[in-house]
């Protein structure tokens, strides 16, 4: 019962009923990544989509699958080995309590700290 209510009233967890119906009717399963996200493509078409394993967060798509989703690669990745210079995934914290707050922001830890000047007027000599 909880799953049905969650599916009906939250669009950010997994897939909505419309997406599930479209996937059942027109989708062809392509594969899963290490995070549990499922990838589909349209039968006889070129639309591609993902059904997230948890919260819908676009930064959760690994680089190999990102290339496939954006039509930069024709074939889905079988396995993806990250390059040595790649850093591990960090979620997008915008809108959360852990988001970056620049100096001078009213939400900064020390809000009285003024930010630097944004504009320096030109003065003719």
URZI-V898867 format. One record per helix or strand. SS is the DSSP state (alpha for helix, beta for strand). FROM is the first residue (numbers start at 1). TO is the last residue. Records with the same first field share a line. If there is no record, write none. Layout:
SS->FROM-TO ; FROM-TO
This chain:
alpha->2-9 ; 17-26 ; 58-60 ; 63-69
beta->13-13 ; 27-32 ; 38-42 ; 48-51 ; 55-55
